[in-house]
Amino acid sequence: MKKRYIFLFHALYWLLYLLLLLVFLFFLQGASSNKFIVSERQLLNILTVTLPLLLLPAVLSFYFSYHWLFSRYLSQKKIWALCFGSAIAALLCAGTGMAALYLVTQGDVFRHMQFKDLLILLTIIAVLAILHGVMGLLFKGFIFWYEDIALKEQLQRKNWETEMALVKAKLHPHFLFNTINNIDVLIHTDADKASGYLNQLSDILRFMLYETNSDAIPLTKELEYIDKYIALQRIRNAHAAFVRYELAGDPDGWMIAPMLFIPFIENAFKYAGYLPERDAIVIKIAADADALRFTCENIDEPGSIERNEEGGIGNALIQQRIALLYPQQHQLQFHQENGRYSVDLIIYRHAH
């Protein structure tokens, strides 16, 4: 918590205490003399008694608890030691206040008081000091709690950024290796087409280098990336209908995390095994005002590698990334039946 806010809280507390104290004393003085107009001399007498007897012990007890008792006992949960220390501190603060009043008035206030009366007065001031000590502990506890929450949020944010960096570091190299391998195959059959695909790969690399550093990018840029990615993957299969890609709705106005859908699409190509079948891979993206829906379905080639294979992009890693990016704003489901594997992802614009 910023120091100026802490200072403001303290100032408001003591201003409120002084206001209540003065109102009570003025009312008490007026009720005793049947008049509520206080002369300058009466006001001076009130302040002479109030400041050393009711204000000084309160301030001493408050800040002694605030700076010393909290850190030494309460924060370490030493409750009995805290109670004993608070009682001793309250008595000392009350005695200090009475000593200050004795010096200010040169003993006139206590001259006609008996020992019993002095003891009662000391007890009353000590109780008042204890109350202010408790308030000091509450103030310090609130500030400690607030700063602890802020620190945890900062650490959580740093941890989130670290995890996201690790996830992206795992995703990007895997995609690059697959794409370069695809172009390498084409170089041996059609160098001109390979050159064109290299240009597309250059666009993809540019996207990965500059766009993925942002927390969010326009959905239209992600779709351009997907178009180029699918074009590069098509070079591995001569069947024109091997991949079906459908886009519905209006993508304008949507901002998403970069490379949100690519891991699923990459896995679809990886596990389909480039079988020369119609609609071996079906990709659908639909955008409306409230939700963004992504579906990716592919044939599972018999004997294909396991989805959690080391070095690949497993579902656990993908789920981790989406959970970090869209907490309470997404639904992700996986289905596998009748030789086909599908992923259904819904990103909501607002939390659900």
C-alpha positions in Angstrom: 0.0 0.0 0.0 1.3 3.4 -0.9 2.6 5.5 2.0 0.3 8.5 1.3 -2.8 6.2 1.7 -1.4 4.9 5.0 -0.8 8.5 6.2 -4.3 9.4 5.2 -5.8 6.5 7.2 -3.9 7.5 10.3 -4.8 11.2 9.9 -8.5 10.4 9.5 -8.4 8.1 12.5 -6.9 10.7 14.9 -9.1 13.5 13.5 -12.2 11.4 14.2 -11.0 10.5 17.7 -10.2 14.2 18.6 -13.6 15.3 17.2 -15.5 12.7 19.3 -13.4 13.4 22.3 -13.9 17.2 22.1 -17.7 16.8 21.6 -17.9 14.5 24.6 -15.9 16.9 26.8 -17.8 20.0 25.7 -21.1 18.2 26.4 -19.9 17.0 29.8 -18.7 20.5 30.7 -21.9 22.2 29.5 -24.1 19.6 31.3 -22.3 20.1 34.6 -22.7 23.9 34.5 -26.1 24.0 32.8 -24.7 25.9 29.8 -23.1 24.7 26.6 -21.1 27.9 25.8 -17.5 27.3 26.7 -15.2 30.3 27.4 -11.6 30.5 26.3 -10.4 29.7 29.8 -12.6 26.7 30.0 -11.4 25.5 26.6 -7.8 25.9 27.7 -8.5 23.9 30.9 -10.2 21.2 28.8 -7.2 20.9 26.4 -4.8 21.0 29.3 -6.4 17.9 30.7 -7.3 16.2 27.4 -4.0 16.3 25.6 -1.7 14.6 28.3 -4.4 12.4 29.8 -6.5 11.2 26.9 -4.5 11.8 23.8 -0.9 11.0 24.8 -1.5 7.5 26.2 -3.7 6.7 23.2 -1.0 7.7 20.7 1.7 5.9 22.6 -0.3 2.7 22.9 -1.5 2.8 19.3 1.9 3.1 17.7 3.6 0.8 20.2 1.2 -1.9 19.1 1.4 -0.9 15.5 5.2 -1.0 15.2 6.3 -3.5 17.8 3.6 -5.8 19.3 2.3 -6.8 15.9 5.6 -7.9 14.3 6.9 -9.4 17.5 3.8 -11.3 18.8 0.7 -11.2 16.6 2.4 -12.0 13.3 4.0 -15.0 15.0 0.7 -16.0 16.6 2.0 -15.6 20.2 -1.4 -14.6 21.6 -0.7 -14.9 25.3 2.5 -12.9 25.0 0.6 -10.3 23.0 -2.1 -10.0 25.7 0.5 -9.7 28.5 2.5 -7.2 26.5 -0.6 -5.1 25.6 -1.6 -4.9 29.3 1.9 -3.9 30.4 2.1 -1.3 27.6 -1.3 0.1 28.4 -0.4 0.6 32.1 2.9 2.3 31.1 1.2 4.5 28.6 -1.5 5.5 31.2 1.2 6.2 33.8 3.1 8.3 31.2 -0.1 10.3 30.5 -0.7 10.9 34.2 2.9 11.9 34.7 2.6 14.4 31.8 -0.6 15.8 33.3 1.2 16.2 36.7 4.0 18.2 35.1 1.7 20.4 33.1 -0.5 21.3 36.0 2.3 21.2 38.5 0.4 18.6 40.5 -2.8 20.7 41.0 -5.1 18.0 39.4 -3.9 15.3 41.8 -3.5 17.3 44.9 -6.9 16.5 46.5 -7.2 13.0 45.0 -6.9 9.9 47.2 -4.9 6.8 46.2 -8.1 4.9 45.3 -9.1 7.7 43.0 -5.7 7.7 41.3 -5.9 3.9 40.8 -9.4 4.2 39.2 -8.2 7.0 36.9 -5.1 4.9 36.0 -7.3 1.9 35.2 -9.7 4.0 33.0 -6.8 5.5 31.0 -5.2 2.0 30.7 -8.4 0.6 29.3 -8.6 3.4 26.8 -4.9 2.8 25.9 -5.7 -0.9 25.4 -8.6 0.0 23.0 -6.2 2.2 21.0 -3.6 -0.6 21.0 -6.2 -3.0 19.5 -6.9 -0.4 16.8 -3.2 -0.1 16.1 -3.1 -3.9 15.7 -6.1 -3.8 13.4 -4.6 -1.0 11.3 -1.3 -2.9 10.9 -3.1 -6.2 10.2 -5.2 -4.6 7.5 -2.1 -3.1 5.8 -0.2 -6.4 6.2 -3.1 -8.3 4.6 -3.4 -5.8 1.8 0.3 -5.9 1.0 0.3 -9.7 1.2 -2.6 -9.9 -1.3 -0.8 -7.5 -3.6 2.4 -9.5 -3.4 0.6 -12.8 -4.1 -1.1 -11.2 -7.2 2.3 -9.9 -8.4 3.9 -13.3 -7.9 0.9 -15.0 -9.6 1.3 -12.6 -12.5 5.0 -13.3 -12.8 4.3 -17.1 -12.6 1.7 -16.7 -15.3 4.1 -14.9 -17.6 6.8 -17.5 -16.9 4.4 -20.4 -17.7 3.2 -18.7 -20.9 6.8 -18.2 -22.0 7.5 -21.8 -21.4 4.4 -23.0 -23.2 5.2 -20.8 -26.3 8.8 -22.1 -26.2 7.5 -25.6 -26.5 4.9 -24.8 -29.2 7.0 -22.8 -31.7 9.9 -25.2 -32.4 7.6 -28.1 -32.9 5.6 -26.3 -35.5 8.8 -25.0 -37.3 10.2 -28.5 -37.6 7.1 -29.9 -39.1 6.8 -27.1 -41.6 10.4 -27.2 -42.7 10.1 -31.0 -43.3 7.0 -30.4 -45.5 8.9 -27.9 -47.7 11.9 -30.2 -47.8 9.8 -32.9 -49.4 8.5 -30.5 -52.0 11.9 -29.3 -53.0 12.8 -32.6 -54.5 9.6 -32.7 -56.7 8.8 -29.1 -57.6 11.4 -26.4 -56.9 9.2 -23.5 -58.1 6.3 -24.4 -55.8 8.8 -24.9 -53.0 10.0 -21.3 -53.6 6.4 -20.0 -53.3 5.9 -22.0 -50.1 9.1 -20.7 -48.7 7.6 -17.2 -49.1 4.6 -18.3 -47.2 6.8 -19.8 -44.6 8.6 -16.4 -44.4 5.3 -14.8 -43.7 4.5 -17.3 -41.0 7.9 -16.8 -39.3 7.4 -13.1 -39.4 4.0 -13.6 -37.7 5.6 -15.8 -35.1 8.5 -13.3 -34.4 6.5 -10.1 -34.2 2.8 -10.9 -33.5 3.1 -13.6 -30.9 4.9 -11.2 -28.5 1.5 -9.5 -28.0 -1.0 -10.7 -25.5 -3.8 -10.5 -28.1 -4.0 -10.0 -31.8 -7.0 -9.6 -34.2 -8.7 -12.8 -35.1 -8.3 -11.9 -38.8 -4.5 -12.2 -38.5 -4.8 -15.6 -36.9 -7.0 -16.7 -39.7 -4.4 -15.5 -42.3 -1.8 -17.5 -40.4 -4.1 -20.6 -40.5 -4.6 -20.2 -44.3 -0.9 -20.2 -44.9 -0.3 -23.1 -42.5 -2.9 -25.3 -44.2 -1.5 -24.4 -47.6 1.9 -25.6 -46.4 0.5 -28.8 -45.1 -1.4 -29.5 -48.3 1.9 -30.1 -50.1 2.2 -33.5 -48.3 -1.0 -34.8 -49.8 -2.2 -34.9 -53.4 -5.9 -35.3 -52.6 -7.5 -31.8 -52.9 -10.3 -32.6 -50.5 -8.0 -34.0 -47.8 -8.6 -30.9 -45.7 -11.9 -29.1 -45.4 -11.7 -25.6 -43.8 -14.8 -23.6 -43.1 -15.2 -20.1 -41.7 -18.5 -18.7 -40.6 -19.6 -15.4 -39.0 -17.8 -12.1 -38.7 -14.3 -12.3 -37.3 -13.9 -8.5 -37.2 -13.8 -7.1 -33.6 -12.4 -10.3 -32.0 -9.1 -10.2 -30.3 -7.5 -13.6 -29.3 -4.3 -14.9 -28.0 -1.8 -15.6 -30.8 -1.5 -19.2 -32.0 -4.6 -20.2 -30.1 -5.9 -22.8 -32.7 -2.7 -23.9 -34.4 -1.7 -26.6 -31.8 -5.0 -28.4 -32.5 -4.6 -28.1 -36.3 -1.0 -29.2 -36.1 -2.0 -32.3 -34.1 -4.8 -33.1 -36.6 -2.2 -33.2 -39.5 0.2 -35.1 -37.3 -2.2 -37.9 -36.2 -4.2 -38.2 -39.5 -1.1 -39.5 -41.1 -1.8 -37.7 -44.4 -4.3 -40.4 -45.5 -5.5 -39.8 -49.1 -9.2 -39.6 -48.0 -11.8 -37.0 -48.4 -12.3 -34.8 -45.3 -9.6 -36.6 -43.4 -9.3 -33.3 -41.5 -12.2 -30.9 -41.0 -11.6 -27.5 -39.4 -14.5 -25.1 -38.6 -14.3 -21.6 -37.1 -17.4 -19.6 -36.3 -17.5 -16.1 -34.7 -20.4 -14.2 -33.4 -20.9 -11.3 -31.0 -20.7 -13.5 -27.8 -18.6 -16.5 -28.6 -15.9 -17.9 -30.8 -16.3 -21.6 -31.7 -13.5 -23.8 -33.1 -13.9 -27.4 -34.1 -11.1 -29.6 -35.5 -11.8 -33.2 -36.5 -9.5 -35.7 -38.0 -9.1 -39.4 -38.9 -6.9 -41.4 -36.5 -4.6 -43.4 -38.6 -4.3 -47.0 -37.3 -1.1 -47.4 -35.3 -0.6 -43.6 -35.1 1.7 -42.3 -32.3 0.3 -41.5 -28.9 -1.0 -38.0 -28.3 1.0 -37.5 -25.2 4.2 -38.5 -26.9 7.3 -36.7 -25.6 8.4 -33.9 -27.9 4.9 -33.5 -29.3 2.2 -31.0 -28.3 0.1 -33.0 -25.8 -3.4 -32.1 -24.7 -2.3 -31.4 -21.2 0.0 -28.6 -22.4 -2.7 -27.1 -24.6 -5.3 -27.2 -21.9 -2.8 -25.5 -19.5 -2.3 -22.7 -21.9 -6.0 -22.1 -22.6 -6.8 -22.3 -18.9 -4.2 -19.6 -18.2 -5.4 -17.4 -21.0 -9.2 -17.7 -20.6 -10.1 -18.6 -17.0 -13.9 -19.1 -16.7 -14.2 -18.0 -20.3 -13.9 -21.2 -22.3 -15.1 -24.7 -22.8 -12.8 -27.4 -24.2 -13.8 -30.9 -25.0 -12.1 -33.9 -26.7 -13.9 -36.8 -28.3 -12.7 -40.0 -29.9 -15.0 -42.5 -31.5 -15.5 -44.5 -34.7 -11.9 -43.8 -35.8 -12.2 -40.0 -35.6 -10.8 -37.6 -33.1 -12.3 -34.1 -32.5 -11.7 -31.0 -30.5 -14.4 -28.5 -29.6 -13.3 -25.2 -28.2 -15.6 -22.3 -27.3 -14.1 -18.9 -26.2 -16.6 -16.6 -24.6 -16.2 -12.8 -24.7 -17.2 -12.6 -21.0 -16.7 -14.9 -18.1 -19.2 -17.6 -17.4 
